[in-house]
């Protein structure tokens, strides 16, 4: 998607991203650790169902934190864009199942 941001828009968006940089790093680090712990749990011969459920809950919580952070950043960035740019972003997100940097999920009608 070519948004054709003005230099002022680019700077404002960079400010938002810089403001949340540490939050993103921490959130991704927590998600990575939670996923590793889940994989470690799944690979243990003596893992119980409760162990797996507990490890999976940690992954889900980290994914939830990431989703909330992405929503916060989006709420800060979208007002910087023009109406036309916002429409382009909305269309782009819809094509990707609302996952701008992740997997494309099929939409159900």
C-alpha positions as CSV (number, residue, x, y, z in Angstrom):
1,X,0.0,0.0,0.0
2,X,1.4,3.4,-1.1
3,X,0.1,5.9,1.4
4,X,2.2,8.8,0.1
5,X,2.8,10.2,3.6
6,X,3.9,13.8,3.9
7,X,7.2,14.4,5.7
8,X,5.1,15.8,8.7
9,X,3.0,12.6,8.8
10,X,6.2,10.5,8.6
11,X,7.7,12.3,11.5
12,X,4.6,12.0,13.6
13,X,4.3,8.3,12.9
14,X,7.9,7.8,13.8
15,X,7.3,9.6,17.1
16,X,4.5,7.2,17.9
17,X,6.6,4.2,17.0
18,X,9.6,5.5,19.0
19,X,7.3,6.1,22.0
20,X,6.2,2.5,22.0
21,X,9.5,0.9,21.0
22,X,10.4,-0.5,24.4
23,X,6.8,-1.8,24.9
24,X,7.1,-3.7,21.6
25,X,10.5,-5.1,22.5
26,X,9.3,-6.2,25.9
27,X,6.0,-7.7,24.5
28,X,7.8,-9.6,21.8
29,X,10.4,-10.9,24.3
30,X,7.6,-12.1,26.6
31,X,5.8,-13.8,23.7
32,X,9.0,-15.5,22.6
33,X,9.7,-16.7,26.1
34,X,6.2,-18.0,26.6
35,X,6.3,-19.8,23.3
36,X,9.6,-21.4,24.2
37,X,8.2,-22.5,27.6
38,X,5.2,-24.0,25.8
39,X,7.5,-25.9,23.4
40,X,9.6,-27.1,26.3
41,X,6.5,-28.2,28.2
42,X,5.2,-30.1,25.1
43,X,8.5,-31.9,24.7
44,X,8.7,-33.1,28.3
45,X,7.7,-36.8,28.7
46,X,6.3,-36.1,32.1
47,X,4.2,-33.0,31.2
48,X,0.7,-33.0,32.4
49,X,-2.4,-31.6,30.9
50,X,-2.3,-28.9,33.6
51,X,1.3,-28.0,32.6
52,X,0.4,-27.6,29.0
53,X,-2.7,-25.6,29.8
54,X,-0.7,-23.3,32.1
55,X,2.0,-22.8,29.4
56,X,-0.5,-22.2,26.7
57,X,-2.3,-19.5,28.9
58,X,1.0,-17.7,29.1
59,X,1.3,-17.6,25.3
60,X,-2.3,-16.5,25.0
61,X,-1.7,-13.7,27.6
62,X,1.4,-12.5,25.7
63,X,-0.5,-12.5,22.4
64,X,-3.3,-10.5,24.1
65,X,-0.7,-8.0,25.3
66,X,0.6,-7.7,21.7
67,X,-2.9,-7.2,20.3
68,X,-3.7,-4.5,22.8
69,X,-0.4,-2.7,22.1
70,X,-1.0,-2.8,18.3
71,X,-4.5,-1.4,18.9
72,X,-3.1,1.5,21.0
73,X,-0.5,2.3,18.3
74,X,-3.1,2.1,15.6
75,X,-5.4,4.5,17.5
76,X,-2.5,7.0,17.7
77,X,-1.5,6.7,14.1
78,X,-4.8,6.7,12.3
79,X,-5.7,10.3,13.2
80,X,-2.4,11.4,11.6
81,X,-3.6,10.0,8.2
82,X,-6.0,11.6,5.8
83,X,-9.4,10.1,5.2
84,X,-8.2,8.6,2.0
85,X,-5.1,7.1,3.6
86,X,-7.2,5.6,6.4
87,X,-9.5,4.0,3.8
88,X,-6.4,2.5,2.2
89,X,-5.2,1.1,5.5
90,X,-8.6,-0.3,6.3
91,X,-8.7,-2.1,2.9
92,X,-5.2,-3.4,3.3
93,X,-6.0,-4.7,6.8
94,X,-9.2,-6.4,5.5
95,X,-7.2,-8.2,2.8
96,X,-4.8,-9.5,5.4
97,X,-7.4,-10.5,8.0
98,X,-6.3,-7.5,10.2
99,X,-2.8,-8.9,10.5
100,X,-0.6,-6.2,8.9
101,X,2.6,-8.1,9.5
102,X,1.4,-11.7,10.0
103,X,-0.6,-14.4,8.4
104,X,-3.5,-13.9,6.2
105,X,-6.6,-15.3,7.8
106,X,-9.6,-16.1,5.6
107,X,-12.6,-14.0,6.4
108,X,-16.0,-15.7,7.0
109,X,-19.1,-14.0,5.7
